[in-house]
Amino acid sequence: MKNTNSMSNLLKSLGLFLLLFVVVLSCKKEEDPVPEKQKADFEFTNATVNEDVGGAAQVNINLAEATTEAGTLTVSITNGTGVAYTTNYVTNPNGSSGSFEIAIAKGATTASFTITPVDDTEENDARVITFKLTEATGGVELGDKTTLELSIIDN
């Protein structure tokens, strides 16, 4: 009988241990899921704008879906031959340093910036500017269409 009591106590202790183990495991804090980043792509990879557009032309950047957190996109600018910022065009946000940043709000599905050509009296060939998405932060990541070649057509 003594042997049976010892075995019974051992089984009870083992059962209590397993119950306690299950309770501890079930109390483990679930980790927050990592928010999915949304790919940012230029709407077009090539575009033209007339020099005499009479204002700003909007450049759109599409996001795959609404962002789950805010972020930023950095856009770099490379001027083609004979093209100069302020002489031939300006952007908003200001890109006179050769790049600018666009803030992306939580829940956004698009972003944009504008380019305003400077209408001069000179006859010239198309002026080419290359915009490139170079960095993304927060809920945004770079997509596949990260380069836009924009030509300003003389009037």
Buried (B, 14 or more C-beta within 10 A) or exposed (E): EEEEEEEEEEEEEEEEEEEEEEEEEEEEEEEEEEEEBBBBBBBEEEBEBBBEBEEBBEBBBBBBEEBBBBBBBBBBBBBBEEBEBEEBBBBEEEBEEEBBBBEBEEEBEEBEBEBBBBBEEEEEEEBBBBBBBEBBBBBBBBBEBBBBBBBBBBE
